[in-house]
């Protein structure tokens, strides 16, 4: 009787944690700021591998360069992104507790290190899944469309073309 009670309480606790994570992501989607981040050319092989594409963002290269110059070793951090009138984001600097302008937001990033320093910078995702047979449409993607929370958490919600029109 006691073992089953522990199992039930543990299961309820785990489900509570999972549901809270889902709730947090839903709040980012509902209340986050829409931001367009420029994509770098995509490896065409990943379009052939199935119903997803690998993504590379321009700001990731900028973050990587800034970290190399600063020689700061970190596992994660925040980058300041300056937004244009159209909400297109461009890297400005690594955040170091300085005040932000109204046209700036923060985005979180994670870093993996190799033998020669920074190996890889990852935003919320580096791939996008889509319906089978839609590869040609998504090959035209120029922007990742994110919802970004004030603390820098972000979720990729769509891809957009050169005119910032959502690809469907």
Phi, psi and omega per residue, in radians:
X1 nan -0.716 -3.105
X2 -1.204 -0.700 3.133
X3 -1.088 -0.734 -3.128
X4 -1.152 -0.600 3.093
X5 -1.142 -0.719 3.123
X6 -1.127 -0.734 3.130
X7 -1.096 -0.786 -3.127
X8 -1.119 -0.800 3.134
X9 -1.099 -0.732 3.114
X10 -1.091 -0.758 3.124
X11 -1.088 -0.762 3.109
X12 -1.091 -0.734 3.120
X13 -1.078 -0.826 3.141
X14 -1.087 -0.782 3.114
X15 -1.104 -0.620 3.091
X16 -1.106 -0.760 3.117
X17 -1.110 -0.780 3.139
X18 -1.079 -0.809 -3.128
X19 -1.142 -0.614 3.091
X20 -1.130 -0.713 3.080
X21 -1.064 -0.734 3.093
X22 -1.104 -0.767 3.121
X23 -1.029 -0.770 3.138
X24 -1.069 -0.743 3.132
X25 -1.152 -0.686 3.096
X26 -1.102 -0.649 3.109
X27 -1.171 -0.649 3.082
X28 -1.113 -0.762 -3.137
X29 -1.111 -0.735 -3.103
X30 -1.311 -0.724 -2.979
X31 -1.939 -0.134 -3.095
X32 -1.251 2.815 3.110
X33 -1.451 2.352 3.077
X34 -1.346 2.252 -3.102
X35 -2.386 2.371 3.080
X36 -1.771 2.150 3.060
X37 -1.974 2.250 -3.077
X38 -1.129 2.335 3.066
X39 -1.557 2.511 2.960
X40 -1.519 2.882 3.127
X41 -0.905 2.448 -3.070
X42 -1.674 2.494 3.071
X43 -1.131 1.998 -3.060
X44 -1.107 -0.400 3.130
X45 -1.094 -0.598 -3.098
X46 -1.189 -0.429 3.055
X47 -1.207 -0.446 -3.110
X48 -1.524 -0.214 -3.037
X49 -1.432 -0.136 -3.121
X50 2.635 -2.639 -3.022
X51 -1.678 0.808 3.065
X52 -2.703 2.897 3.030
X53 -2.369 2.540 3.061
X54 -1.342 2.455 -3.116
X55 -2.025 2.462 3.005
X56 -2.296 2.270 -3.078
X57 -1.896 2.462 3.132
X58 -0.979 -0.731 -3.101
X59 -1.099 -0.481 3.124
X60 -1.115 -0.755 3.093
X61 -1.078 -0.708 3.138
X62 -1.160 -0.717 3.113
X63 -1.106 -0.784 -3.137
X64 -1.043 -0.794 3.118
X65 -1.077 -0.750 -3.128
X66 -1.133 -0.682 3.117
X67 -1.184 -0.666 3.110
X68 -1.102 -0.744 -3.136
X69 -1.139 -0.692 -3.101
X70 -1.369 -0.328 -3.102
X71 0.998 0.429 3.126
X72 -1.479 2.258 3.116
X73 -1.685 2.093 -3.121
X74 -2.527 2.712 3.080
X75 -1.700 -0.407 3.094
X76 -2.721 2.862 -3.135
X77 -2.968 -3.024 3.112
X78 -2.173 2.419 3.076
X79 -1.975 2.507 3.047
X80 -1.534 2.214 3.127
X81 -2.028 2.179 3.087
X82 -1.589 2.300 -3.098
X83 -1.778 2.394 3.014
X84 -1.382 3.112 3.091
X85 -1.049 -0.487 -3.113
X86 -1.600 0.175 -3.113
X87 1.147 0.503 3.014
X88 -1.492 2.190 -3.068
X89 -1.643 2.378 3.063
X90 -2.246 2.437 3.140
X91 -1.103 2.381 3.079
X92 -2.010 -0.865 -3.099
X93 -2.933 2.925 2.971
X94 -1.387 2.345 -3.101
X95 -1.270 2.284 3.102
X96 -2.374 0.849 3.092
X97 1.152 0.339 3.076
X98 -1.417 2.696 3.103
X99 -1.148 2.579 3.131
X100 -1.756 2.595 3.000
X101 -1.394 2.897 3.140
X102 -1.142 -0.378 -3.136
X103 -1.594 0.149 -3.092
X104 -2.047 2.576 3.051
X105 -2.339 2.954 3.058
X106 -1.881 2.537 2.960
X107 -2.286 2.483 3.116
X108 -1.477 2.562 3.030
X109 -2.448 2.741 3.071
X110 -2.079 2.578 -3.070
X111 -2.156 2.356 2.912
X112 -1.951 2.511 -3.068
X113 -1.974 2.497 3.046
X114 -1.959 -2.955 -3.127
X115 -1.135 -0.461 -3.084
X116 -1.910 0.522 3.089
X117 1.828 -2.486 -3.082
X118 -1.133 2.169 -3.129
X119 -1.701 -0.859 -3.063
X120 -2.624 2.453 3.033
X121 -1.940 2.318 3.137
X122 -2.213 2.300 2.989
X123 -1.525 -2.659 -3.091
X124 -1.132 -0.495 -3.131
X125 -2.746 2.800 3.030
X126 -2.301 0.365 3.064
X127 -2.609 2.757 -3.138
X128 -2.384 2.195 -3.131
X129 -1.696 2.462 -3.132
X130 -2.502 2.973 -3.120
X131 -1.146 2.585 3.127
X132 -1.000 2.413 3.098
X133 1.513 0.097 -3.098
X134 -1.822 0.189 -3.055
X135 -1.007 -0.722 -3.113
X136 -1.085 -0.701 3.138
X137 -1.137 -0.786 -3.077
X138 -1.314 -0.324 3.078
X139 -1.105 -0.342 3.134
X140 -1.493 0.025 -3.072
X141 -1.094 2.327 3.091
X142 -2.023 -0.364 -3.074
X143 -2.407 2.554 2.880
X144 -1.659 2.350 3.138
X145 -1.819 2.060 -3.081
X146 -1.995 2.687 2.859
X147 -1.854 2.231 -3.032
X148 -2.142 2.240 3.080
X149 -1.441 2.874 -3.121
X150 -1.077 -0.501 -3.131
X151 -1.472 0.012 3.100
X152 1.726 -0.154 3.044
X153 -1.098 2.491 -3.089
X154 -2.558 2.673 3.135
X155 -2.339 2.249 3.042
X156 -1.303 2.148 -3.104
X157 -1.930 -0.429 -3.120
X158 -2.810 3.021 2.921
X159 -2.053 2.643 -3.099
X160 -2.316 2.727 3.129
X161 -1.486 -3.002 -3.083
X162 -1.062 -0.404 3.117
X163 -1.653 0.167 -3.098
X164 1.138 0.423 3.037
X165 -1.502 2.322 -3.124
X166 -1.109 2.340 3.099
X167 -1.502 2.245 -3.131
X168 -2.107 nan nan
